[in-house]
Amino acid sequence: MLALGLSLQDAVDYAGELCSASIARFLAGKRRLPSFDNGGRVDREVGIYVRGLGEIGSLEAYTGASRVHVISVGKGEGYEKRES
């Protein structure tokens, strides 16, 4: 982050913004997934895989004084920001 000239707090805030953007891209991509076999075996297996990706992406991060909690990304619910 030195290359960007960011203070430690600015770097943490920037990292939080990158995480939020990544989660938003994941959820948008998940919403765009087509059906591959009209709800059959392939769709179920793709669903399991995507849920797994979301669970890997589940995390808690802190940005500034606010706590950002990722809620069940695997189920597509996104994140909420809670003041701490």
PDB file of N, CA, C and O in Angstrom:
ATOM      1  N   MET A   1       0.808  -1.186   0.000  1.00  0.00           N
ATOM      2  CA  MET A   1       0.000   0.000   0.000  1.00  0.00           C
ATOM      3  C   MET A   1       0.857   1.258   0.000  1.00  0.00           C
ATOM      4  O   MET A   1       0.375   2.363  -0.247  1.00  0.00           O
ATOM      5  N   LEU A   2       2.119   1.063   0.279  1.00  0.00           N
ATOM      6  CA  LEU A   2       3.019   2.216   0.230  1.00  0.00           C
ATOM      7  C   LEU A   2       3.055   2.815  -1.172  1.00  0.00           C
ATOM      8  O   LEU A   2       3.151   4.032  -1.336  1.00  0.00           O
ATOM      9  N   ALA A   3       2.977   1.947  -2.183  1.00  0.00           N
ATOM     10  CA  ALA A   3       3.011   2.433  -3.566  1.00  0.00           C
ATOM     11  C   ALA A   3       1.823   3.339  -3.864  1.00  0.00           C
ATOM     12  O   ALA A   3       1.910   4.219  -4.721  1.00  0.00           O
ATOM     13  N   LEU A   4       0.715   3.126  -3.160  1.00  0.00           N
ATOM     14  CA  LEU A   4      -0.466   3.967  -3.356  1.00  0.00           C
ATOM     15  C   LEU A   4      -0.458   5.183  -2.438  1.00  0.00           C
ATOM     16  O   LEU A   4      -1.330   6.046  -2.531  1.00  0.00           O
ATOM     17  N   GLY A   5       0.535   5.245  -1.551  1.00  0.00           N
ATOM     18  CA  GLY A   5       0.623   6.380  -0.644  1.00  0.00           C
ATOM     19  C   GLY A   5      -0.462   6.386   0.419  1.00  0.00           C
ATOM     20  O   GLY A   5      -0.908   7.453   0.840  1.00  0.00           O
ATOM     21  N   LEU A   6      -0.895   5.200   0.861  1.00  0.00           N
ATOM     22  CA  LEU A   6      -1.983   5.109   1.828  1.00  0.00           C
ATOM     23  C   LEU A   6      -1.441   4.928   3.241  1.00  0.00           C
ATOM     24  O   LEU A   6      -0.443   4.241   3.458  1.00  0.00           O
ATOM     25  N   SER A   7      -2.119   5.556   4.192  1.00  0.00           N
ATOM     26  CA  SER A   7      -1.814   5.307   5.599  1.00  0.00           C
ATOM     27  C   SER A   7      -2.319   3.907   5.937  1.00  0.00           C
ATOM     28  O   SER A   7      -3.010   3.280   5.134  1.00  0.00           O
ATOM     29  N   LEU A   8      -1.975   3.425   7.112  1.00  0.00           N
ATOM     30  CA  LEU A   8      -2.440   2.101   7.522  1.00  0.00           C
ATOM     31  C   LEU A   8      -3.969   2.037   7.508  1.00  0.00           C
ATOM     32  O   LEU A   8      -4.541   1.078   6.991  1.00  0.00           O
ATOM     33  N   GLN A   9      -4.634   3.048   8.070  1.00  0.00           N
ATOM     34  CA  GLN A   9      -6.100   3.031   8.105  1.00  0.00           C
ATOM     35  C   GLN A   9      -6.687   3.109   6.706  1.00  0.00           C
ATOM     36  O   GLN A   9      -7.656   2.415   6.397  1.00  0.00           O
ATOM     37  N   ASP A  10      -6.106   3.951   5.857  1.00  0.00           N
ATOM     38  CA  ASP A  10      -6.589   4.049   4.481  1.00  0.00           C
ATOM     39  C   ASP A  10      -6.399   2.731   3.747  1.00  0.00           C
ATOM     40  O   ASP A  10      -7.240   2.348   2.934  1.00  0.00           O
ATOM     41  N   ALA A  11      -5.297   2.030   4.026  1.00  0.00           N
ATOM     42  CA  ALA A  11      -5.042   0.738   3.393  1.00  0.00           C
ATOM     43  C   ALA A  11      -6.079  -0.294   3.836  1.00  0.00           C
ATOM     44  O   ALA A  11      -6.556  -1.083   3.020  1.00  0.00           O
ATOM     45  N   VAL A  12      -6.428  -0.292   5.121  1.00  0.00           N
ATOM     46  CA  VAL A  12      -7.450  -1.209   5.630  1.00  0.00           C
ATOM     47  C   VAL A  12      -8.801  -0.877   5.001  1.00  0.00           C
ATOM     48  O   VAL A  12      -9.537  -1.777   4.598  1.00  0.00           O
ATOM     49  N   ASP A  13      -9.124   0.401   4.919  1.00  0.00           N
ATOM     50  CA  ASP A  13     -10.378   0.817   4.287  1.00  0.00           C
ATOM     51  C   ASP A  13     -10.420   0.395   2.820  1.00  0.00           C
ATOM     52  O   ASP A  13     -11.447  -0.075   2.331  1.00  0.00           O
ATOM     53  N   TYR A  14      -9.305   0.564   2.128  1.00  0.00           N
ATOM     54  CA  TYR A  14      -9.208   0.183   0.714  1.00  0.00           C
ATOM     55  C   TYR A  14      -9.385  -1.322   0.556  1.00  0.00           C
ATOM     56  O   TYR A  14     -10.087  -1.775  -0.348  1.00  0.00           O
ATOM     57  N   ALA A  15      -8.754  -2.097   1.431  1.00  0.00           N
ATOM     58  CA  ALA A  15      -8.899  -3.551   1.381  1.00  0.00           C
ATOM     59  C   ALA A  15     -10.361  -3.947   1.611  1.00  0.00           C
ATOM     60  O   ALA A  15     -10.870  -4.860   0.960  1.00  0.00           O
ATOM     61  N   GLY A  16     -11.024  -3.265   2.527  1.00  0.00           N
ATOM     62  CA  GLY A  16     -12.443  -3.523   2.774  1.00  0.00           C
ATOM     63  C   GLY A  16     -13.296  -3.225   1.551  1.00  0.00           C
ATOM     64  O   GLY A  16     -14.224  -3.970   1.236  1.00  0.00           O
ATOM     65  N   GLU A  17     -12.978  -2.134   0.863  1.00  0.00           N
ATOM     66  CA  GLU A  17     -13.704  -1.790  -0.370  1.00  0.00           C
ATOM     67  C   GLU A  17     -13.481  -2.856  -1.443  1.00  0.00           C
ATOM     68  O   GLU A  17     -14.411  -3.216  -2.164  1.00  0.00           O
ATOM     69  N   LEU A  18     -12.247  -3.361  -1.549  1.00  0.00           N
ATOM     70  CA  LEU A  18     -11.962  -4.423  -2.519  1.00  0.00           C
ATOM     71  C   LEU A  18     -12.747  -5.684  -2.188  1.00  0.00           C
ATOM     72  O   LEU A  18     -13.273  -6.342  -3.085  1.00  0.00           O
ATOM     73  N   CYS A  19     -12.830  -6.026  -0.899  1.00  0.00           N
ATOM     74  CA  CYS A  19     -13.613  -7.202  -0.482  1.00  0.00           C
ATOM     75  C   CYS A  19     -15.089  -7.019  -0.813  1.00  0.00           C
ATOM     76  O   CYS A  19     -15.731  -7.931  -1.333  1.00  0.00           O
ATOM     77  N   SER A  20     -15.619  -5.853  -0.515  1.00  0.00           N
ATOM     78  CA  SER A  20     -17.037  -5.578  -0.800  1.00  0.00           C
ATOM     79  C   SER A  20     -17.317  -5.668  -2.299  1.00  0.00           C
ATOM     80  O   SER A  20     -18.337  -6.220  -2.711  1.00  0.00           O
ATOM     81  N   ALA A  21     -16.422  -5.131  -3.104  1.00  0.00           N
ATOM     82  CA  ALA A  21     -16.594  -5.188  -4.559  1.00  0.00           C
ATOM     83  C   ALA A  21     -16.521  -6.621  -5.056  1.00  0.00           C
ATOM     84  O   ALA A  21     -17.267  -7.007  -5.955  1.00  0.00           O
ATOM     85  N   SER A  22     -15.627  -7.411  -4.478  1.00  0.00           N
ATOM     86  CA  SER A  22     -15.498  -8.816  -4.870  1.00  0.00           C
ATOM     87  C   SER A  22     -16.766  -9.596  -4.529  1.00  0.00           C
ATOM     88  O   SER A  22     -17.233 -10.409  -5.327  1.00  0.00           O
ATOM     89  N   ILE A  23     -17.314  -9.351  -3.355  1.00  0.00           N
ATOM     90  CA  ILE A  23     -18.554 -10.013  -2.943  1.00  0.00           C
ATOM     91  C   ILE A  23     -19.693  -9.612  -3.872  1.00  0.00           C
ATOM     92  O   ILE A  23     -20.487 -10.458  -4.283  1.00  0.00           O
ATOM     93  N   ALA A  24     -19.776  -8.344  -4.198  1.00  0.00           N
ATOM     94  CA  ALA A  24     -20.834  -7.866  -5.103  1.00  0.00           C
ATOM     95  C   ALA A  24     -20.714  -8.531  -6.476  1.00  0.00           C
ATOM     96  O   ALA A  24     -21.724  -8.914  -7.067  1.00  0.00           O
ATOM     97  N   ARG A  25     -19.488  -8.672  -6.985  1.00  0.00           N
ATOM     98  CA  ARG A  25     -19.295  -9.343  -8.285  1.00  0.00           C
ATOM     99  C   ARG A  25     -19.703 -10.807  -8.207  1.00  0.00           C
ATOM    100  O   ARG A  25     -20.328 -11.331  -9.130  1.00  0.00           O
ATOM    101  N   PHE A  26     -19.354 -11.465  -7.114  1.00  0.00           N
ATOM    102  CA  PHE A  26     -19.733 -12.869  -6.937  1.00  0.00           C
ATOM    103  C   PHE A  26     -21.257 -13.023  -6.940  1.00  0.00           C
ATOM    104  O   PHE A  26     -21.799 -13.883  -7.634  1.00  0.00           O
ATOM    105  N   LEU A  27     -21.937 -12.187  -6.161  1.00  0.00           N
ATOM    106  CA  LEU A  27     -23.401 -12.283  -6.075  1.00  0.00           C
ATOM    107  C   LEU A  27     -24.060 -11.958  -7.411  1.00  0.00           C
ATOM    108  O   LEU A  27     -25.052 -12.587  -7.780  1.00  0.00           O
ATOM    109  N   ALA A  28     -23.524 -10.990  -8.132  1.00  0.00           N
ATOM    110  CA  ALA A  28     -24.077 -10.649  -9.456  1.00  0.00           C
ATOM    111  C   ALA A  28     -23.885 -11.812 -10.413  1.00  0.00           C
ATOM    112  O   ALA A  28     -24.795 -12.141 -11.174  1.00  0.00           O
ATOM    113  N   GLY A  29     -22.723 -12.435 -10.387  1.00  0.00           N
ATOM    114  CA  GLY A  29     -22.475 -13.585 -11.246  1.00  0.00           C
ATOM    115  C   GLY A  29     -23.376 -14.750 -10.891  1.00  0.00           C
ATOM    116  O   GLY A  29     -23.862 -15.457 -11.774  1.00  0.00           O
ATOM    117  N   LYS A  30     -23.601 -14.954  -9.606  1.00  0.00           N
ATOM    118  CA  LYS A  30     -24.483 -16.030  -9.159  1.00  0.00           C
ATOM    119  C   LYS A  30     -25.908 -15.812  -9.674  1.00  0.00           C
ATOM    120  O   LYS A  30     -26.582 -16.758 -10.083  1.00  0.00           O
ATOM    121  N   ARG A  31     -26.356 -14.556  -9.648  1.00  0.00           N
ATOM    122  CA  ARG A  31     -27.713 -14.259 -10.145  1.00  0.00           C
ATOM    123  C   ARG A  31     -27.834 -14.492 -11.653  1.00  0.00           C
ATOM    124  O   ARG A  31     -28.924 -14.772 -12.152  1.00  0.00           O
ATOM    125  N   ARG A  32     -26.724 -14.378 -12.374  1.00  0.00           N
ATOM    126  CA  ARG A  32     -26.755 -14.546 -13.830  1.00  0.00           C
ATOM    127  C   ARG A  32     -26.580 -15.997 -14.281  1.00  0.00           C
ATOM    128  O   ARG A  32     -26.668 -16.285 -15.474  1.00  0.00           O
ATOM    129  N   LEU A  33     -26.334 -16.907 -13.344  1.00  0.00           N
ATOM    130  CA  LEU A  33     -26.123 -18.299 -13.741  1.00  0.00           C
ATOM    131  C   LEU A  33     -27.357 -18.847 -14.443  1.00  0.00           C
ATOM    132  O   LEU A  33     -28.469 -18.730 -13.926  1.00  0.00           O
ATOM    133  N   PRO A  34     -27.170 -19.446 -15.618  1.00  0.00           N
ATOM    134  CA  PRO A  34     -28.316 -20.038 -16.320  1.00  0.00           C
ATOM    135  C   PRO A  34     -28.610 -21.435 -15.771  1.00  0.00           C
ATOM    136  O   PRO A  34     -27.832 -21.988 -14.994  1.00  0.00           O
ATOM    137  N   SER A  35     -29.711 -21.975 -16.177  1.00  0.00           N
ATOM    138  CA  SER A  35     -30.003 -23.379 -15.914  1.00  0.00           C
ATOM    139  C   SER A  35     -29.328 -24.187 -17.015  1.00  0.00           C
ATOM    140  O   SER A  35     -29.388 -23.821 -18.189  1.00  0.00           O
ATOM    141  N   PHE A  36     -28.694 -25.272 -16.635  1.00  0.00           N
ATOM    142  CA  PHE A  36     -28.015 -26.099 -17.615  1.00  0.00           C
ATOM    143  C   PHE A  36     -28.839 -27.311 -18.019  1.00  0.00           C
ATOM    144  O   PHE A  36     -28.644 -27.869 -19.099  1.00  0.00           O
ATOM    145  N   ASP A  37     -29.761 -27.719 -17.152  1.00  0.00           N
ATOM    146  CA  ASP A  37     -30.611 -28.872 -17.500  1.00  0.00           C
ATOM    147  C   ASP A  37     -31.981 -28.796 -16.821  1.00  0.00           C
ATOM    148  O   ASP A  37     -32.512 -29.801 -16.348  1.00  0.00           O
ATOM    149  N   ASN A  38     -32.536 -27.594 -16.782  1.00  0.00           N
ATOM    150  CA  ASN A  38     -33.884 -27.359 -16.249  1.00  0.00           C
ATOM    151  C   ASN A  38     -34.095 -27.928 -14.855  1.00  0.00           C
ATOM    152  O   ASN A  38     -35.084 -28.616 -14.602  1.00  0.00           O
ATOM    153  N   GLY A  39     -33.167 -27.642 -13.955  1.00  0.00           N
ATOM    154  CA  GLY A  39     -33.321 -28.063 -12.565  1.00  0.00           C
ATOM    155  C   GLY A  39     -32.889 -29.488 -12.285  1.00  0.00           C
ATOM    156  O   GLY A  39     -33.172 -30.017 -11.211  1.00  0.00           O
ATOM    157  N   GLY A  40     -32.226 -30.102 -13.206  1.00  0.00           N
ATOM    158  CA  GLY A  40     -31.789 -31.489 -13.043  1.00  0.00           C
ATOM    159  C   GLY A  40     -30.487 -31.616 -12.278  1.00  0.00           C
ATOM    160  O   GLY A  40     -30.085 -30.729 -11.525  1.00  0.00           O
ATOM    161  N   ARG A  41     -29.844 -32.752 -12.498  1.00  0.00           N
ATOM    162  CA  ARG A  41     -28.624 -33.096 -11.768  1.00  0.00           C
ATOM    163  C   ARG A  41     -27.518 -32.065 -11.946  1.00  0.00           C
ATOM    164  O   ARG A  41     -26.854 -31.701 -10.976  1.00  0.00           O
ATOM    165  N   VAL A  42     -27.314 -31.595 -13.159  1.00  0.00           N
ATOM    166  CA  VAL A  42     -26.241 -30.631 -13.413  1.00  0.00           C
ATOM    167  C   VAL A  42     -26.503 -29.340 -12.639  1.00  0.00           C
ATOM    168  O   VAL A  42     -25.587 -28.798 -12.019  1.00  0.00           O
ATOM    169  N   ASP A  43     -27.741 -28.840 -12.668  1.00  0.00           N
ATOM    170  CA  ASP A  43     -28.069 -27.616 -11.925  1.00  0.00           C
ATOM    171  C   ASP A  43     -27.839 -27.810 -10.422  1.00  0.00           C
ATOM    172  O   ASP A  43     -27.333 -26.908  -9.755  1.00  0.00           O
ATOM    173  N   ARG A  44     -28.204 -28.976  -9.886  1.00  0.00           N
ATOM    174  CA  ARG A  44     -27.983 -29.241  -8.463  1.00  0.00           C
ATOM    175  C   ARG A  44     -26.493 -29.244  -8.142  1.00  0.00           C
ATOM    176  O   ARG A  44     -26.079 -28.681  -7.129  1.00  0.00           O
ATOM    177  N   GLU A  45     -25.685 -29.873  -8.994  1.00  0.00           N
ATOM    178  CA  GLU A  45     -24.247 -29.932  -8.744  1.00  0.00           C
ATOM    179  C   GLU A  45     -23.595 -28.555  -8.890  1.00  0.00           C
ATOM    180  O   GLU A  45     -22.692 -28.208  -8.129  1.00  0.00           O
ATOM    181  N   VAL A  46     -24.051 -27.785  -9.858  1.00  0.00           N
ATOM    182  CA  VAL A  46     -23.538 -26.413  -9.994  1.00  0.00           C
ATOM    183  C   VAL A  46     -23.916 -25.607  -8.752  1.00  0.00           C
ATOM    184  O   VAL A  46     -23.110 -24.825  -8.248  1.00  0.00           O
ATOM    185  N   GLY A  47     -25.138 -25.796  -8.259  1.00  0.00           N
ATOM    186  CA  GLY A  47     -25.577 -25.105  -7.046  1.00  0.00           C
ATOM    187  C   GLY A  47     -24.718 -25.447  -5.846  1.00  0.00           C
ATOM    188  O   GLY A  47     -24.365 -24.570  -5.058  1.00  0.00           O
ATOM    189  N   ILE A  48     -24.380 -26.724  -5.704  1.00  0.00           N
ATOM    190  CA  ILE A  48     -23.510 -27.158  -4.601  1.00  0.00           C
ATOM    191  C   ILE A  48     -22.142 -26.497  -4.729  1.00  0.00           C
ATOM    192  O   ILE A  48     -21.585 -26.010  -3.745  1.00  0.00           O
ATOM    193  N   TYR A  49     -21.606 -26.482  -5.942  1.00  0.00           N
ATOM    194  CA  TYR A  49     -20.291 -25.882  -6.179  1.00  0.00           C
ATOM    195  C   TYR A  49     -20.308 -24.385  -5.852  1.00  0.00           C
ATOM    196  O   TYR A  49     -19.410 -23.885  -5.174  1.00  0.00           O
ATOM    197  N   VAL A  50     -21.325 -23.680  -6.332  1.00  0.00           N
ATOM    198  CA  VAL A  50     -21.410 -22.233  -6.104  1.00  0.00           C
ATOM    199  C   VAL A  50     -21.598 -21.941  -4.621  1.00  0.00           C
ATOM    200  O   VAL A  50     -21.006 -20.994  -4.102  1.00  0.00           O
ATOM    201  N   ARG A  51     -22.415 -22.740  -3.928  1.00  0.00           N
ATOM    202  CA  ARG A  51     -22.567 -22.557  -2.474  1.00  0.00           C
ATOM    203  C   ARG A  51     -21.213 -22.726  -1.778  1.00  0.00           C
ATOM    204  O   ARG A  51     -20.885 -21.979  -0.856  1.00  0.00           O
ATOM    205  N   GLY A  52     -20.438 -23.706  -2.222  1.00  0.00           N
ATOM    206  CA  GLY A  52     -19.108 -23.914  -1.653  1.00  0.00           C
ATOM    207  C   GLY A  52     -18.207 -22.713  -1.869  1.00  0.00           C
ATOM    208  O   GLY A  52     -17.474 -22.301  -0.969  1.00  0.00           O
ATOM    209  N   LEU A  53     -18.266 -22.156  -3.068  1.00  0.00           N
ATOM    210  CA  LEU A  53     -17.475 -20.950  -3.335  1.00  0.00           C
ATOM    211  C   LEU A  53     -17.883 -19.824  -2.397  1.00  0.00           C
ATOM    212  O   LEU A  53     -17.036 -19.097  -1.880  1.00  0.00           O
ATOM    213  N   GLY A  54     -19.177 -19.685  -2.184  1.00  0.00           N
ATOM    214  CA  GLY A  54     -19.676 -18.641  -1.286  1.00  0.00           C
ATOM    215  C   GLY A  54     -19.241 -18.867   0.146  1.00  0.00           C
ATOM    216  O   GLY A  54     -18.934 -17.914   0.863  1.00  0.00           O
ATOM    217  N   GLU A  55     -19.212 -20.135   0.573  1.00  0.00           N
ATOM    218  CA  GLU A  55     -18.787 -20.426   1.937  1.00  0.00           C
ATOM    219  C   GLU A  55     -17.303 -20.131   2.118  1.00  0.00           C
ATOM    220  O   GLU A  55     -16.888 -19.669   3.181  1.00  0.00           O
ATOM    221  N   ILE A  56     -16.511 -20.391   1.100  1.00  0.00           N
ATOM    222  CA  ILE A  56     -15.098 -20.041   1.160  1.00  0.00           C
ATOM    223  C   ILE A  56     -14.960 -18.527   1.288  1.00  0.00           C
ATOM    224  O   ILE A  56     -14.071 -18.031   1.980  1.00  0.00           O
ATOM    225  N   GLY A  57     -15.857 -17.793   0.607  1.00  0.00           N
ATOM    226  CA  GLY A  57     -15.812 -16.331   0.634  1.00  0.00           C
ATOM    227  C   GLY A  57     -16.405 -15.709   1.874  1.00  0.00           C
ATOM    228  O   GLY A  57     -16.276 -14.501   2.071  1.00  0.00           O
ATOM    229  N   SER A  58     -17.064 -16.506   2.735  1.00  0.00           N
ATOM    230  CA  SER A  58     -17.649 -15.952   3.965  1.00  0.00           C
ATOM    231  C   SER A  58     -16.539 -15.515   4.901  1.00  0.00           C
ATOM    232  O   SER A  58     -15.599 -16.265   5.161  1.00  0.00           O
ATOM    233  N   LEU A  59     -16.654 -14.305   5.399  1.00  0.00           N
ATOM    234  CA  LEU A  59     -15.625 -13.784   6.283  1.00  0.00           C
ATOM    235  C   LEU A  59     -16.176 -12.637   7.091  1.00  0.00           C
ATOM    236  O   LEU A  59     -17.240 -12.093   6.793  1.00  0.00           O
ATOM    237  N   GLU A  60     -15.432 -12.281   8.117  1.00  0.00           N
ATOM    238  CA  GLU A  60     -15.727 -11.060   8.856  1.00  0.00           C
ATOM    239  C   GLU A  60     -14.524 -10.156   8.693  1.00  0.00           C
ATOM    240  O   GLU A  60     -13.386 -10.588   8.872  1.00  0.00           O
ATOM    241  N   ALA A  61     -14.768  -8.930   8.361  1.00  0.00           N
ATOM    242  CA  ALA A  61     -13.672  -7.975   8.179  1.00  0.00           C
ATOM    243  C   ALA A  61     -14.016  -6.701   8.925  1.00  0.00           C
ATOM    244  O   ALA A  61     -15.182  -6.411   9.190  1.00  0.00           O
ATOM    245  N   TYR A  62     -13.005  -5.963   9.251  1.00  0.00           N
ATOM    246  CA  TYR A  62     -13.203  -4.689   9.925  1.00  0.00           C
ATOM    247  C   TYR A  62     -12.668  -3.579   9.032  1.00  0.00           C
ATOM    248  O   TYR A  62     -11.543  -3.654   8.537  1.00  0.00           O
ATOM    249  N   THR A  63     -13.470  -2.565   8.833  1.00  0.00           N
ATOM    250  CA  THR A  63     -13.020  -1.397   8.080  1.00  0.00           C
ATOM    251  C   THR A  63     -13.330  -0.178   8.928  1.00  0.00           C
ATOM    252  O   THR A  63     -14.490   0.090   9.239  1.00  0.00           O
ATOM    253  N   GLY A  64     -12.319   0.543   9.292  1.00  0.00           N
ATOM    254  CA  GLY A  64     -12.530   1.719  10.120  1.00  0.00           C
ATOM    255  C   GLY A  64     -13.167   1.328  11.436  1.00  0.00           C
ATOM    256  O   GLY A  64     -12.778   0.330  12.043  1.00  0.00           O
ATOM    257  N   ALA A  65     -14.142   2.102  11.883  1.00  0.00           N
ATOM    258  CA  ALA A  65     -14.829   1.807  13.130  1.00  0.00           C
ATOM    259  C   ALA A  65     -16.043   0.931  12.904  1.00  0.00           C
ATOM    260  O   ALA A  65     -16.718   0.551  13.861  1.00  0.00           O
ATOM    261  N   SER A  66     -16.332   0.602  11.653  1.00  0.00           N
ATOM    262  CA  SER A  66     -17.519  -0.177  11.344  1.00  0.00           C
ATOM    263  C   SER A  66     -17.158  -1.635  11.138  1.00  0.00           C
ATOM    264  O   SER A  66     -16.102  -1.955  10.593  1.00  0.00           O
ATOM    265  N   ARG A  67     -18.023  -2.494  11.569  1.00  0.00           N
ATOM    266  CA  ARG A  67     -17.837  -3.924  11.381  1.00  0.00           C
ATOM    267  C   ARG A  67     -18.659  -4.345  10.171  1.00  0.00           C
ATOM    268  O   ARG A  67     -19.848  -4.043  10.080  1.00  0.00           O
ATOM    269  N   VAL A  68     -18.020  -5.040   9.250  1.00  0.00           N
ATOM    270  CA  VAL A  68     -18.719  -5.551   8.072  1.00  0.00           C
ATOM    271  C   VAL A  68     -18.793  -7.049   8.230  1.00  0.00           C
ATOM    272  O   VAL A  68     -17.766  -7.718   8.344  1.00  0.00           O
ATOM    273  N   HIS A  69     -20.002  -7.584   8.239  1.00  0.00           N
ATOM    274  CA  HIS A  69     -20.195  -9.014   8.432  1.00  0.00           C
ATOM    275  C   HIS A  69     -20.828  -9.595   7.175  1.00  0.00           C
ATOM    276  O   HIS A  69     -21.909  -9.172   6.764  1.00  0.00           O
ATOM    277  N   VAL A  70     -20.158 -10.556   6.572  1.00  0.00           N
ATOM    278  CA  VAL A  70     -20.695 -11.207   5.386  1.00  0.00           C
ATOM    279  C   VAL A  70     -21.661 -12.274   5.843  1.00  0.00           C
ATOM    280  O   VAL A  70     -21.315 -13.154   6.631  1.00  0.00           O
ATOM    281  N   ILE A  71     -22.877 -12.185   5.338  1.00  0.00           N
ATOM    282  CA  ILE A  71     -23.919 -13.095   5.774  1.00  0.00           C
ATOM    283  C   ILE A  71     -24.224 -14.092   4.673  1.00  0.00           C
ATOM    284  O   ILE A  71     -24.789 -13.730   3.641  1.00  0.00           O
ATOM    285  N   SER A  72     -23.863 -15.313   4.882  1.00  0.00           N
ATOM    286  CA  SER A  72     -24.283 -16.417   4.034  1.00  0.00           C
ATOM    287  C   SER A  72     -24.172 -16.099   2.552  1.00  0.00           C
ATOM    288  O   SER A  72     -25.165 -16.121   1.825  1.00  0.00           O
ATOM    289  N   VAL A  73     -22.967 -15.807   2.117  1.00  0.00           N
ATOM    290  CA  VAL A  73     -22.761 -15.506   0.700  1.00  0.00           C
ATOM    291  C   VAL A  73     -23.197 -16.671  -0.154  1.00  0.00           C
ATOM    292  O   VAL A  73     -23.698 -16.472  -1.261  1.00  0.00           O
ATOM    293  N   GLY A  74     -23.020 -17.883   0.335  1.00  0.00           N
ATOM    294  CA  GLY A  74     -23.423 -19.067  -0.413  1.00  0.00           C
ATOM    295  C   GLY A  74     -24.899 -19.081  -0.735  1.00  0.00           C
ATOM    296  O   GLY A  74     -25.315 -19.706  -1.711  1.00  0.00           O
ATOM    297  N   LYS A  75     -25.693 -18.406   0.063  1.00  0.00           N
ATOM    298  CA  LYS A  75     -27.123 -18.321  -0.193  1.00  0.00           C
ATOM    299  C   LYS A  75     -27.494 -17.009  -0.873  1.00  0.00           C
ATOM    300  O   LYS A  75     -28.670 -16.729  -1.107  1.00  0.00           O
ATOM    301  N   GLY A  76     -26.479 -16.207  -1.186  1.00  0.00           N
ATOM    302  CA  GLY A  76     -26.714 -14.980  -1.942  1.00  0.00           C
ATOM    303  C   GLY A  76     -27.278 -13.827  -1.150  1.00  0.00           C
ATOM    304  O   GLY A  76     -27.884 -12.924  -1.727  1.00  0.00           O
ATOM    305  N   GLU A  77     -27.096 -13.833   0.149  1.00  0.00           N
ATOM    306  CA  GLU A  77     -27.702 -12.778   0.937  1.00  0.00           C
ATOM    307  C   GLU A  77     -26.834 -11.545   1.091  1.00  0.00           C
ATOM    308  O   GLU A  77     -27.334 -10.497   1.501  1.00  0.00           O
ATOM    309  N   GLY A  78     -25.549 -11.637   0.776  1.00  0.00           N
ATOM    310  CA  GLY A  78     -24.709 -10.448   0.756  1.00  0.00           C
ATOM    311  C   GLY A  78     -24.105 -10.093   2.089  1.00  0.00           C
ATOM    312  O   GLY A  78     -23.744 -10.971   2.873  1.00  0.00           O
ATOM    313  N   TYR A  79     -23.995  -8.820   2.347  1.00  0.00           N
ATOM    314  CA  TYR A  79     -23.354  -8.377   3.577  1.00  0.00           C
ATOM    315  C   TYR A  79     -24.123  -7.218   4.158  1.00  0.00           C
ATOM    316  O   TYR A  79     -24.884  -6.535   3.471  1.00  0.00           O
ATOM    317  N   GLU A  80     -23.908  -7.016   5.428  1.00  0.00           N
ATOM    318  CA  GLU A  80     -24.510  -5.862   6.088  1.00  0.00           C
ATOM    319  C   GLU A  80     -23.422  -5.160   6.882  1.00  0.00           C
ATOM    320  O   GLU A  80     -22.444  -5.778   7.303  1.00  0.00           O
ATOM    321  N   LYS A  81     -23.599  -3.897   7.076  1.00  0.00           N
ATOM    322  CA  LYS A  81     -22.624  -3.104   7.811  1.00  0.00           C
ATOM    323  C   LYS A  81     -23.234  -2.771   9.169  1.00  0.00           C
ATOM    324  O   LYS A  81     -24.317  -2.193   9.249  1.00  0.00           O
ATOM    325  N   ARG A  82     -22.535  -3.138  10.218  1.00  0.00           N
ATOM    326  CA  ARG A  82     -23.000  -2.863  11.572  1.00  0.00           C
ATOM    327  C   ARG A  82     -22.035  -1.909  12.233  1.00  0.00           C
ATOM    328  O   ARG A  82     -20.823  -2.122  12.194  1.00  0.00           O
ATOM    329  N   GLU A  83     -22.547  -0.880  12.829  1.00  0.00           N
ATOM    330  CA  GLU A  83     -21.686   0.037  13.567  1.00  0.00           C
ATOM    331  C   GLU A  83     -21.288  -0.642  14.864  1.00  0.00           C
ATOM    332  O   GLU A  83     -22.120  -1.248  15.538  1.00  0.00           O
ATOM    333  N   SER A  84     -20.010  -0.539  15.212  1.00  0.00           N
ATOM    334  CA  SER A  84     -19.557  -1.169  16.455  1.00  0.00           C
ATOM    335  C   SER A  84     -19.125  -0.121  17.448  1.00  0.00           C
ATOM    336  O   SER A  84     -18.710  -0.455  18.558  1.00  0.00           O
TER     337      SER A  84
END
